[in-house]
């Protein structure tokens, strides 16, 4: 099937799972979307267009689905991708930033050597915007190492969790909302 927009692909291919991961929550599963070549193509195309308008020269893909999407966007644009990993997944040396989650804390890491991030314009790419904590931590981490985060590009947004408000000072594109950078 061919999709005119990412919003159409998402509307037709997302699998809704009630009461997961907790009672009262409806999980929006992107697996069927990513497994559909036409849906994946339109999503990557729209993310790439948003990132291009942000002026990015590198993608920061957040662990783990941001790796998939970010890599595809970077390939389409002919730019590099940086995997922003969860703590403990990279060999030392690393730069690390801790952040709070609704159920505890976590940390993100990037390589401490081998990749020059000083002054690089990086767009963050991920699958879902919820509270915004992970994106804020990724931005903080990249800014600590001298990079310039130029925007955020995501596929889905969970409404009512305040994530958008934490990211208002940068361009933000969320495909299921029809945002434009």
VOPAGU-2260 file (C-alpha; in pm, 1 decimal, decimal comma):
REM VOPAGU-2260
SITE   aa  ch    i         X         Y         Z
SITE  UNK   A    0       0,0       0,0       0,0
SITE  UNK   A    1     112,6     353,3     -69,0
SITE  UNK   A    2      74,0     630,7     188,1
SITE  UNK   A    3      40,9    1001,6     104,0
SITE  UNK   A    4     172,1    1116,0     443,4
SITE  UNK   A    5     333,3     981,4     757,9
SITE  UNK   A    6      13,2    1064,9     947,4
SITE  UNK   A    7    -181,3     836,4     712,3
SITE  UNK   A    8      73,4     556,0     749,0
SITE  UNK   A    9      64,8     587,6    1126,8
SITE  UNK   A   10    -314,9     594,4    1137,0
SITE  UNK   A   11    -336,8     278,8     927,3
SITE  UNK   A   12     -45,9      76,3    1067,8
SITE  UNK   A   13      -6,7     148,6    1442,1
SITE  UNK   A   14    -113,9    -138,0    1664,3
SITE  UNK   A   15    -294,1     -22,1    1978,7
SITE  UNK   A   16    -241,6    -241,9    2284,1
SITE  UNK   A   17    -473,8    -163,9    2577,4
SITE  UNK   A   18    -349,8    -194,0    2936,6
SITE  UNK   A   19      18,6    -209,2    2843,5
SITE  UNK   A   20     260,5    -153,6    3012,0
SITE  UNK   A   21       8,1     -79,1    3289,2
SITE  UNK   A   22    -366,8     -86,0    3332,3
SITE  UNK   A   23    -533,9     215,3    3174,0
SITE  UNK   A   24    -248,0     282,4    2930,8
SITE  UNK   A   25    -293,7     228,3    2557,9
SITE  UNK   A   26      44,8     144,3    2405,6
SITE  UNK   A   27      99,9     263,8    2049,1
SITE  UNK   A   28     315,4      -6,1    1890,8
SITE  UNK   A   29     523,5     119,2    1598,3
SITE  UNK   A   30     645,4    -230,3    1506,3
SITE  UNK   A   31     388,3    -279,9    1226,0
SITE  UNK   A   32     466,2      67,5    1090,7
SITE  UNK   A   33     841,5       6,7    1079,4
SITE  UNK   A   34     789,8    -338,7     924,9
SITE  UNK   A   35     588,6    -192,4     634,1
SITE  UNK   A   36     836,8     -69,6     372,9
SITE  UNK   A   37     604,6     196,8     229,0
SITE  UNK   A   38     510,5     329,0     573,4
SITE  UNK   A   39     874,4     335,4     681,4
SITE  UNK   A   40     971,1     520,4     364,5
SITE  UNK   A   41     718,2     801,4     409,8
SITE  UNK   A   42     812,2     837,2     778,1
SITE  UNK   A   43    1184,2     855,0     701,1
SITE  UNK   A   44    1120,6    1098,2     413,9
SITE  UNK   A   45     922,3    1334,7     638,1
SITE  UNK   A   46    1171,1    1311,4     924,7
SITE  UNK   A   47    1455,0    1378,5     679,6
SITE  UNK   A   48    1280,3    1685,9     539,1
SITE  UNK   A   49    1229,2    1821,5     890,5
SITE  UNK   A   50    1591,8    1758,6     987,5
SITE  UNK   A   51    1714,6    1917,3     664,7
SITE  UNK   A   52    1516,0    2235,3     743,3
SITE  UNK   A   53    1676,0    2239,1    1090,6
SITE  UNK   A   54    2020,0    2266,5     928,4
SITE  UNK   A   55    2158,7    1955,4    1095,9
SITE  UNK   A   56    2492,2    1811,5     989,2
SITE  UNK   A   57    2457,5    1502,4    1208,3
SITE  UNK   A   58    2176,5    1297,7    1360,0
SITE  UNK   A   59    2166,3    1201,0    1727,0
SITE  UNK   A   60    1964,2     878,2    1740,0
SITE  UNK   A   61    1833,4     789,9    2086,1
SITE  UNK   A   62    1855,9     434,9    2219,2
SITE  UNK   A   63    1697,5     224,4    2068,8
SITE  UNK   A   64    1433,6     296,4    1802,3
SITE  UNK   A   65    1596,2     635,6    1745,7
SITE  UNK   A   66    1893,2     434,4    1612,8
SITE  UNK   A   67    1674,4     279,6    1342,2
SITE  UNK   A   68    1501,5     600,1    1242,3
SITE  UNK   A   69    1806,1     822,5    1285,1
SITE  UNK   A   70    2024,3     595,2    1074,0
SITE  UNK   A   71    1772,0     593,5     790,2
SITE  UNK   A   72    1736,0     973,3     803,7
SITE  UNK   A   73    2113,7    1022,2     811,3
SITE  UNK   A   74    2157,1     789,0     514,2
SITE  UNK   A   75    1889,7     973,5     316,6
SITE  UNK   A   76    2057,0    1309,6     388,0
SITE  UNK   A   77    2413,5    1184,9     342,7
SITE  UNK   A   78    2516,4    1286,6     693,9
SITE  UNK   A   79    2648,6    1097,2     995,4
SITE  UNK   A   80    2457,7     947,5    1284,5
SITE  UNK   A   81    2561,2     936,0    1649,3
SITE  UNK   A   82    2410,4     661,4    1864,2
SITE  UNK   A   83    2319,1     812,1    2200,7
SITE  UNK   A   84    2333,7     504,1    2421,4
SITE  UNK   A   85    2196,5     398,9    2755,6
SITE  UNK   A   86    2456,5     379,8    3031,4
SITE  UNK   A   87    2699,1      89,6    3018,1
SITE  UNK   A   88    2666,2      10,8    2645,9
SITE  UNK   A   89    2976,8     195,7    2523,0
SITE  UNK   A   90    3341,8     122,9    2603,1
SITE  UNK   A   91    3530,5     395,4    2791,7
SITE  UNK   A   92    3597,6     676,1    2771,6
SITE  UNK   A   93    3242,7     815,1    2759,0
SITE  UNK   A   94    3061,0    1135,0    2835,8
SITE  UNK   A   95    2753,6    1071,2    3048,4
SITE  UNK   A   96    2444,1    1260,0    3166,9
SITE  UNK   A   97    2197,8    1132,2    3425,9
SITE  UNK   A   98    1830,6    1224,0    3422,9
SITE  UNK   A   99    1516,8    1149,2    3619,0
SITE  UNK   A  100    1236,5     924,7    3502,3
SITE  UNK   A  101     893,7     892,9    3656,0
SITE  UNK   A  102    1009,8     565,1    3814,2
SITE  UNK   A  103    1377,4     633,7    3893,3
SITE  UNK   A  104    1681,7     761,2    3711,6
SITE  UNK   A  105    1878,5     670,1    3401,2
SITE  UNK   A  106    2181,7     791,9    3209,8
SITE  UNK   A  107    2278,5     847,1    2847,3
SITE  UNK   A  108    2628,8     825,0    2703,3
SITE  UNK   A  109    2823,6     920,4    2392,9
SITE  UNK   A  110    3181,4     825,8    2305,2
SITE  UNK   A  111    3450,6    1027,0    2480,3
SITE  UNK   A  112    3692,3     982,3    2192,2
SITE  UNK   A  113    3687,8     895,7    1823,4
SITE  UNK   A  114    3403,9    1134,6    1729,5
SITE  UNK   A  115    3458,9    1510,8    1724,0
SITE  UNK   A  116    3132,2    1670,7    1835,7
SITE  UNK   A  117    3265,6    2021,2    1906,5
SITE  UNK   A  118    3052,2    2275,4    1718,0
SITE  UNK   A  119    2852,1    2009,5    1528,9
SITE  UNK   A  120    2487,2    2088,8    1449,7
SITE  UNK   A  121    2292,0    1784,2    1565,2
SITE  UNK   A  122    1921,1    1704,5    1530,0
SITE  UNK   A  123    1779,7    1452,5    1776,3
SITE  UNK   A  124    1562,7    1176,5    1628,3
SITE  UNK   A  125    1350,8     934,3    1828,6
SITE  UNK   A  126    1025,6     743,1    1810,5
SITE  UNK   A  127     810,5     887,7    2090,6
SITE  UNK   A  128     788,4    1213,9    2282,3
SITE  UNK   A  129     639,4    1153,1    2627,6
SITE  UNK   A  130     772,5    1354,0    2923,3
SITE  UNK   A  131    1066,6    1490,8    2724,7
SITE  UNK   A  132    1319,2    1374,3    2984,0
SITE  UNK   A  133    1529,1    1163,6    2749,4
SITE  UNK   A  134    1546,5    1433,4    2482,7
SITE  UNK   A  135    1639,4    1697,6    2740,4
SITE  UNK   A  136    1911,9    1470,8    2879,1
SITE  UNK   A  137    2046,1    1401,0    2529,7
SITE  UNK   A  138    2056,6    1772,4    2454,4
SITE  UNK   A  139    2232,8    1847,0    2783,0
SITE  UNK   A  140    2487,6    1574,2    2716,5
SITE  UNK   A  141    2561,3    1696,2    2365,3
SITE  UNK   A  142    2592,4    2056,1    2479,3
SITE  UNK   A  143    2837,1    1945,8    2752,8
SITE  UNK   A  144    3065,9    1810,2    2481,6
SITE  UNK   A  145    3037,5    2124,3    2269,0
SITE  UNK   A  146    2773,5    2023,0    2015,1
SITE  UNK   A  147    2481,7    2243,7    1912,7
SITE  UNK   A  148    2141,8    2070,2    1916,0
SITE  UNK   A  149    1934,1    2231,8    1639,5
SITE  UNK   A  150    1600,2    2051,7    1682,2
SITE  UNK   A  151    1400,9    1740,0    1759,6
SITE  UNK   A  152    1220,4    1512,6    1511,7
SITE  UNK   A  153     988,1    1238,7    1637,4
SITE  UNK   A  154     721,8    1004,3    1509,0
SITE  UNK   A  155     466,9    1006,1    1793,5
SITE  UNK   A  156     371,4    1226,3    2086,3
SITE  UNK   A  157     191,2    1109,1    2398,2
SITE  UNK   A  158     -35,6    1400,9    2482,7
SITE  UNK   A  159     -70,2    1542,3    2832,2
SITE  UNK   A  160     272,8    1446,2    2970,4
SITE  UNK   A  161     437,9    1786,3    2925,7
SITE  UNK   A  162     717,0    1682,5    2691,3
SITE  UNK   A  163     644,2    1944,2    2425,5
SITE  UNK   A  164     665,7    2225,8    2679,1
SITE  UNK   A  165    1018,8    2120,1    2779,0
SITE  UNK   A  166    1135,6    2144,7    2416,8
SITE  UNK   A  167     974,9    2473,6    2309,3
SITE  UNK   A  168    1300,6    2662,8    2254,5
SITE  UNK   A  169    1403,4    2444,5    1957,3
SITE  UNK   A  170    1227,3    2334,9    1639,3
SITE  UNK   A  171    1009,1    2032,3    1715,4
SITE  UNK   A  172     848,4    1809,4    1456,4
SITE  UNK   A  173     617,8    1524,8    1559,7
SITE  UNK   A  174     479,8    1340,6    1256,7
SITE  UNK   A  175     152,6    1219,0    1406,4
SITE  UNK   A  176      69,0    1582,8    1489,9
SITE  UNK   A  177     146,7    1708,6    1139,8
SITE  UNK   A  178     412,8    1946,8    1276,5
SITE  UNK   A  179     640,4    2129,3    1035,1
SITE  UNK   A  180     986,3    2252,9    1137,4
